[in-house]
Amino acid sequence: MSESALIRPARPTDAARLAHIHVTSWRETYSGLMPPEVLERMTSEAMRQRREQGWLHTLWQETDCVQVAELNGQVVGFASGGALRPHTVIPGDYAAELYTLYALKEVQGRGLGRSLFGAAARELHGRGFVGLALWVLATNPTRQFYAHLGGRELGQKVEAVPGGELVEVALGWRDLTRLF
């Protein structure tokens, strides 16, 4: 990781930057991995605006764990997590979920993802969670990143979307302390 990198809790003033990274990372990561109709909707300006409002709400509520990575004073990545969402069904007894982990393509490969994941795991552990799970698109190259960090495959689901379907894989860690 770069010497000027900083991992810190997100603040409400980060909401616009988080929204920008969120839609940009979708465009950079999922191009060719999902139907174009879905990608266009998820990376549109309207979605960026919705994401900004959503992040602002999340950060003011302080219920989710949200960590950001800063390089040279600029937020370039983030991770978020919290209690397993009610609509999420993950095999096993995992109580925490990593909701997001995104970094701009230009800063990938510097250890920021690992640092963000570790910071989120540390905060979730501090909130009393023992294990953690997440969903990743089966064709997403970051699936190997999670496996390298010790994630164990728990199952998969298929979601129908306009223009096709998406296969997602659940990965889990029984002991958050192994991540930080």
N, C-alpha and C positions, 0 to 999 in steps of 0.2 A: 504494500500500500504506500502511496506517496506520502512524503513527510508532511505535506500541507493538508492531508486529509483529516477531517474531523467527523466523528459520528456523535450525534446529539439528538435529544428528543425534539420532535417537530413542534413548531409554534404556529398559532393561527396566521401569522404573517407569511408562513411558508405555503399557504393553500394554493395560490396561483402557480407557484413553481411546481408543486406536487402534481397539479392538474396537467401542466405542460409535460412533465416527465411521463405521467401516466399515459397520455394519448400518443406521445412521441415513441415511447417504448413499445406500445402496441403496434404501431406502424413499422418500427424497426425489427421487432421480433416475430410478429405473426404474419408478415407478408408472405404469401405462398403457403402458409400453414392452415389457413381457414378461408372460407368463402369470401370473395371480394365484397359482397353486400354487407357482411357482418363487419369486416375490417373498416369499410368506409363509414358505417354508422358509429363504430366505437372510436374512431379517430377524427370525427368531424368537429368543427368549431362549436356546434351546439353541445356535443358530448364534453368537450373541454370545459365549457361553461358550467355544465351540470356537475362535472367532477370537482371544479373549484368550489362550488357551493357545498357539495358533499364533504370535501376535505375541511372546509371552514367549519361546518357543523360538527364533524368528528373531532376536530382539534379543540373546539370550544367545550365540547362535552367531556373530554378527557377520559372516555371509557375504554377506548382502544389504545394499544401501545403503538406509537408511530415514531420511528427513528429515521433521521435523514443523514445522508453523507454529503459533506461539503468539501469541495476542492477549491482552493484559492478563493474562499469566500462565496462560492456559488454552489447551491444545492444541485447535486447531479444524480442522486438516487435516494430511494427510500424503501422501508419495509414497514408493514403494519400487521398487527395480529391482535388476538384477544380470545374471548370464550368462543367455543365452537358455535357457529351461527345456527339458528333454529332450522333453517332450510337445508343445512349441510348434513349429509349422512355419511359418516366415515366409519368403516368397519373397525371394531375394537372399542376401547373405552377412553379414547383421547378427548380431553376436555378443552384443549386450546387449539387454535388454528392460526396458521400464518396466512393472512388474507392476500397480501401483496409483497412482492420484492422486485423492484425495477431500478435499473440504472441505465443512463443513456449509453448507447453503443460506444460512443467515443471514449468512455472511461471504463469500459468493461475490461477484465483481465488484470486489474490492479489490486484485487483483494477487497474491493468495496462491498461486493455482495456477501462475501463471507463475514465481513465485519458487521454489516447491517443485520444479517441473520443472527449472528452471535449477540448483538446488542438487544435485538427483539427477544431472543430466547432468555437472556439474562433478566430483562424487565418482566417477562411473563412468569418466569420462575419466582421472581420477587413478589409477584401477585398471588403466589400459591399454586401455580400450575406445575405439574410434574412432566407430562408428555405433551407432544405437539404433533399435529398432522397438517397436511396441505393438499391441494389439488393442483396438478400441473397438466397442461396439454400433452398428450402422449408423444406428439411429434416435436415438441419444444426441445431444442438442444439443452436448455437448462435442466432438463430432467436428469441428465448425467451429473450436473453440478450437485443436485440434491442427493443423488445416490452416493457421490464421492464424500458428502458430509455425513453419510451413515443412514440416510433415509431408507426405510424398508418399505417395499411395495405392499399395500394393503388391499388393493382392489382397483376397479375402474368403473366408469360410468360413460354412457353415451348420451349426448345431449343433441336433440334436433334443433337446427338453426336454419334461417333462410339460406337456401342454396346448398344444403347438405347436413352433415352432422359432425360433432366434435367428440373425440374420445379423450377423456381425462383420466389420469392415474392418481390415486391417493398414495401419499408417502407419509410415513410416521416415524417419530423418534420417541421412545419410551422414557428417556432421561434427558431433560433439557440441559442439564449441567455438562453434557458431552459436547454441547454446541458453543460453549463460551469459555 
